[in-house]
Amino acid sequence: MKKRTHNLIRPLVRRLHAYVPGEQPKVRGLIKLNTNENPYPPAPEVLAAVRTATDARLRLYPNPTSDLLREKLARLHGCAVENIVVGNGSDDLLALATRAFVEPEGFHGMPHSDGDAKFTVQYFTPSYSLYPVLADIHGAVKRAVPLRPDFSLPTPEELKTSKTWTPRAALTFVTTPNAPSGRGYATAELEALCRAHRGVVVLDEAYVDFARENAMALALRHPHVLVSRTFSKAYSLCFQRVGYMVGHTDLIAALHKVKDSYNVNGLGQVAAVATLGNLPYYRTNFRRVIRTREALTAALAALGFEVFPSQTNFLFVRPPRFSAERWLAALRQRRILVRWFAAAGLREFLRITVGTDAEAEALVRAAKRILAERPPTITSATRTRPR
Ligand SMILES: *Cc1c(COP(=O)(O)O)cnc(C)c1O
């Protein structure tokens, strides 16, 4: 079978390692702390708006450029509608940015040279593991620039002496606050970083509502900077797939040119508009998540976990006594799902979503029991899909 289809598929695609999403379990009753979803439901008004819109209008195409949503977002951020593009989740926009700003098929197996810059997608490691996949899909040259050991950003001076970084990369992704570490970055430091770049910089602010600062002003001040936001994590709308980017009108117009005509589904647009009409509800939930995050940080630290300071809705921890992979299996046995990355440099850690207080308490209880017993040994059966 393999023989017959082999030549039908582009070599680049045959070689491709696809992005591995966190598990969405089919069994019910698990405590799901593995994909950073919001533990609180959308506002009742949002659910009502989606229900009301679910009628014979489903036969019609939605607004192709999410105009009503863009108007509301423009008012929220104090910019023009032309500064905003809406995507099928922010993942859609990250892919569109790669398509719009990076020359394809630049990788010819040669070592990096500065001539590669227009083919180059650059990002820090560790950060969102989708970026290298987007680069691979495009055939782009990848530059992975290490963060410092405490996950802080290298300074522009340090970058200049780094062999992996180039100021002229066509596209640079910065996850801020960082995932998977949870570390937040000051806007002043991000601005210094942006000033050091000549190519497009995307500040991926997927978790920014749980942070002290946001860098939206930079997208409106610097023509080469885009800020990416999503309704998924903070606004409890993962299921609906709505994200957006803010930036210079020319960059936004370029993204509009390369997107699918109807990239954002109609019910998603309805839900996002209704969300913006109910921001106080969500701000209350941000405060709750932050309170639970601080309590969980203290409780895990008391059990011997090394917990990195988080400005997101998840914690990045180095568990005590046993390997992170064994902890993953032991928690799973107790019906608690967390995320473990098999990649070098990440395998000693777990990423744990901050859920409700009750979920956090269940996690702490399970951790206490695991520390009191022996955790299971790892077999291929307990190993979840490695990454
Ligand atoms: C979840 C996440 C996204 C994608 O969010 P969607 O809008 O649901 O596509 C983007 N960036 C980071 C860093 C994320 O964690």
The ligand as an SDF file (V2000), in Angstrom:
LIG
                    3D

 15 15  0  0  0  0  0  0  0  0999 V2000
   -3.3020   27.6890   22.6880 C   0  0  0  0  0  0  0  0  0  0  0  0
   -2.2640   28.5200   22.0480 C   0  0  0  0  0  0  0  0  0  0  0  0
   -2.4770   29.1170   20.8070 C   0  0  0  0  0  0  0  0  0  0  0  0
   -3.6410   28.7620   19.9150 C   0  0  0  0  0  0  0  0  0  0  0  0
   -4.8340   29.1370   20.2860 O   0  0  0  0  0  0  0  0  0  0  0  0
   -6.0900   28.9860   19.3150 P   0  0  0  0  0  0  0  0  0  0  0  0
   -6.5710   30.3850   19.2140 O   0  0  0  0  0  0  0  0  0  0  0  0
   -6.9910   28.0750   20.0360 O   0  0  0  0  0  0  0  0  0  0  0  0
   -5.6420   28.4660   17.9820 O   0  0  0  0  0  0  0  0  0  0  0  0
   -1.5060   29.9480   20.2890 C   0  0  0  0  0  0  0  0  0  0  0  0
   -0.3680   30.1650   20.9490 N   0  0  0  0  0  0  0  0  0  0  0  0
   -0.1030   29.5870   22.1210 C   0  0  0  0  0  0  0  0  0  0  0  0
    1.1960   29.8560   22.7940 C   0  0  0  0  0  0  0  0  0  0  0  0
   -1.0400   28.7410   22.7050 C   0  0  0  0  0  0  0  0  0  0  0  0
   -0.7690   28.1330   23.8490 O   0  0  0  0  0  0  0  0  0  0  0  0
  1  2  1  0
  2  3  1  0
  2 14  2  0
  3  4  1  0
  3 10  2  0
  4  5  1  0
  5  6  1  0
  6  7  2  0
  6  8  1  0
  6  9  1  0
 10 11  1  0
 11 12  2  0
 12 13  1  0
 12 14  1  0
 14 15  1  0
M  END
$$$$
